[in-house]
Amino acid sequence: MRFSQDRLSEKQLFESLQIPVPPYRTVDSAQDLRNAADDIGLPLVLKTRRLGYDGKGQAVVREEADLSHALTALGDSNLIAEQWVPFDCEVSAICVRNVRGDVLVYPLIENQHRDGILIISRAPAEANGLAALATRHLRQMLAHFDYVGVLTIEFFVVGDQLLANEFAPRVHNSGHWTIEGARTSQFENHLRAILDLPLGDVSPVGHAAMLNLIGSMPSKTLELGNETTFLHDYGKSPRPGRKLGHITVVASNPADRERTVTRLSEILVASANPTGIADCIDLPR
Amino acid sequence: MRFSQDRLSEKQLFESLQIPVPPYRTVDSAQDLRNAADDIGLPLVLKTRRLGYDGKGQAVVREEADLSHALTALGDSNLIAEQWVPFDCEVSAICVRNVRGDVLVYPLIENQHRDGILIISRAPAEANGLAALATRHLRQMLAHFDYVGVLTIEFFVVGDQLLANEFAPRVHNSGHWTIEGARTSQFENHLRAILDLPLGDVSPVGHAAMLNLIGSMPSKTLELGNETTFLHDYGKSPRPGRKLGHITVVASNPADRERTVTRLSEILVASANPTGIADCIDLPR
């Protein structure tokens, strides 16, 4: 928890485990930020070291003029400045280890974020060729902590490189598709792991996508579940930017999955729903 | 409920819907039973009309001498006598219909009982060639009741015939494998149905088997779950003949499934567990 809740400790941990990270600098003053901009270049992302999630506690610095705004927004100490990595895509890697030390790794998941919030995950990711590399990184972290349970690392994919963004010592939003899309869900495997039960098969049962429902539940809720889609309503009160539910699609091939994702997105956009979905999906206009 | 709780009404319902049933006679006296034995032959099964489940309220009459014992055990009225059908196997057919009238049918399930209690179910059944016939019978019943939710009919398979044994207006023990073995479980589809949501895909995701845990939970509980097996513990107090949990196996082919079923059965028998499992599986001695 200590490492995952402090972005500096987290990055130092990744580095100590030979897991590559984007270039970054610590920032505790306006001068630090100016030096960071010179060293790692613009654009950069300024982040609070602690208490950041879902895009909170972050500011993008695209040009010189943004530097002071960012400091005003976030305070001027206990920050880190990260290079804005020109990534091909973002993926997460989810693994599970039980008390007796068995390890299983789910297929890589491709994630699309808007304003720091996860909008869509797809699995297995097209970048699944990097799965062996991701598994190596996961195993380094599992071994370091003698970890038991589900653990997630988010990476930027840059060519054939994986740069670690952050990790979560828990089940992860990007793994919710495993409820219907994998033989054993991340939730069941977390319980099996901590109870020292044998782990369950992590193979996918198809090509899955998960769409987060953010801010408000769509008006046509009933139409969002069908033969290949699974609606989850968390029963939370609506609030801008809040994750209120998700829909999982399980299809037999990527093309069918994309057709369903597009159809769902059209319904979501039509019901004036979720933050960002229109930016993530190329809808016919 | 009224029809499924009274074996005579149930059989009359099947007949009115052109769903074949084994030959039977009503029995309200010793003379009725003697006439039934003459008409439908021995062996026969004598059953109470009401309140029978898991083999309770039944007696097998194999020879003349059993006739009076059976009446002593069950009382001498409100009974029915059924022909002991020389069936090839027993199957159940589970379907679901939502408020708007969409219907989906799970693959046929092959069931093995001992002493009237379900021990093992396997799906898809080898007898799945009879699925179209089963679906026709299910649709007749759904239409008759304008039914909404999950509905199950149990059949005897005799050659290419299906003889209805009983039906259940609900999710069914023989459908528990759908939790991990089908795209959408019978439980989720029941909820979708009564909420008038679109139904979820009922396709199997592999070759599944479900083993009931009866009477006592096995001592080596931890070893009963693994990559392809899923342990369910209902948290009930042990009692002879009581269903306390089940294990679902999901394999990619029937041979792998049978290997796992055999391994599990060996563990169950070794831990002096469940009623009947040794009779249902050919274990190496």
Interface residues (C-beta under 8 A of the other chain):
Chain A: L104 E180 R183 T184 E188 R192 L195 D196 L197 P198 L199 G200 D201 V205 L222 E223 G225 N226 E227 T228 F230 L231 V250
Chain B: L104 E180 R183 T184 E188 R192 L195 D196 L197 P198 L199 G200 D201 V205 L222 E223 G225 N226 E227 T228 F230 L231 V250
